[in-house]
């Protein structure tokens, strides 16, 4: 089933509800998009994963997509807690696929609950804070408040997001950017993105990396503009958590969308090594409330 057509379920959390879909049957894989993105970004991985015999749950971040905008706390740790809550809701340990900040959240979740995270595929992970100077960090937070303000915030993020897709572009990128802009024009969503950008601090993940024991695969685009040297960042990240790693050719910050021809086989190869035992191999239990 196309994840864009799947039924939307909601996971209750203390400050609101998180939207997710479930397709396929088999061992659980949870995929979470990065900041300012929608769960449909995983559309090209959904088919290969479900056809290979996995149950794929794709979750929107707090305040994003079809999730509620009532959340006041955002960032890596609370997103990691959301991932763990979804794994508990769906009843088994999960292999977690995360992009950008959600990859950071997956690493936090693996440190927090090794029993709930069977493995991780970290796509363009931000496992450490790129800006160490406190004054520079404060200046960036002020800048985020300006960038993500009305009336230009949705258009600004859409243009910036498109620019992170260096070299190769998904055939549906323009459509996806329009969907992101449209979503951000809904009440409360641009505010949620602004709050996330201001609250985000990857230091809370970096200090927990020594606790991560789950097997992991790190995928970084060789033209990712978020890293001064994508190859160096890949080497650092794989060493930090003892992970496998691949530099994805001709891709920017979203290799799963830009180069699914490379990311899907690499992901499936990794999953075959760490495939968890499903509690109900033939089931498609979704939990939550159907919206």
Secondary structure, 3 states (H helix, E strand, C coil): CCCCCCCCEEEEECCEEEEEEEECCCEEEEEECCCCCCHHHHHHHHHHHHHCCEEEEEECCCCCCCCCCCCCCCCHHHHHHHHHHHHHHHCCCEEEEEECHHHHHHHHHHHHCCCCEEEEEEECCCCCCCCCCHHHHHHHHHHHHHHCCCCCHHHHHHHHHHHCCCCCCCCCHHHHHHHHHHHHCCCCHHHHHHHHHHHCCCHHHHCCHHHCCCEEEEEEECCCCCCCCHHHHHHHHHHHHCCEEEEECCCCCCHHHHCHHHHHHHHHHHHHHHCCCCCCCCCCCCCCEEC
